């Protein structure tokens, strides 16, 4: 037992920023991204809430995506920023467990919600007459509740296992947050079984939804190709290409990170990939959806006009 540390002493996060001018530049850049993500996602939520023309299933799901992204980036960046500013890289055992739980809950919920959004577009374009029935308010609520519940259940299982692993003397996690695969390198036991469960979870929460999204959009683009209306084709392609851009930015680096065996992973590469799905994606989602969506831009103009008129 001499090689085992007391589990409750916590961990050291080695972080993302080097102790140099480059590290300071990256720190400032991440803070700007964090602030942009907060402003953009909060604006998207308020815009959808206040504009009645956006009270449709598609935008209801989009508002939930923004809510998840707000919480998602807030789980990672504030702790990382405070560590850099205060020079303390310590995180308590309970704090690490909480970060694991929140990260996996929001991450799992987002993967399933993106699949729900793909289904929404699939029904809207391929079965427009059935859309009010297949995508009514009850279905949307069930999709959202299901995404949150399944994400939480998956998160509970992984968090519970991670907190019961015996860790060796080195408690330095070579990452900028408590990422379970990075923590497994510190374990004083064979973790092959848990690595297998991580692989299964990745397949269930990333590979299957991503495959379903690709298949549904294959059907969508085929339906769009058969459309006679040029305006309809343009609108459908714009909406679908926007969603596919978001999906690619999120799923690909996430899946690539968690599907690789430990022998093929490197801490530096894992950190770079994690930046995409924990920091960049929450900022890019609302920007991509707003800039490439005429309805959102129209709602933004109406809201701006109302604010200007109130001031006058």
SULUR-V728988 format. One record per helix or strand of 3 or more residues. SS is the DSSP state (@ for helix, = for strand). FROM is the first residue (numbers start at 0). TO is the last residue. Records with the same first field share a line. If there is no record, write none. Layout:
SS->FROM-TO + FROM-TO
This chain:
@->6-8 + 20-49 + 51-53 + 56-85 + 92-125 + 127-133 + 136-163 + 179-183 + 191-224 + 229-258 + 261-263 + 266-290 + 293-310
=->10-12
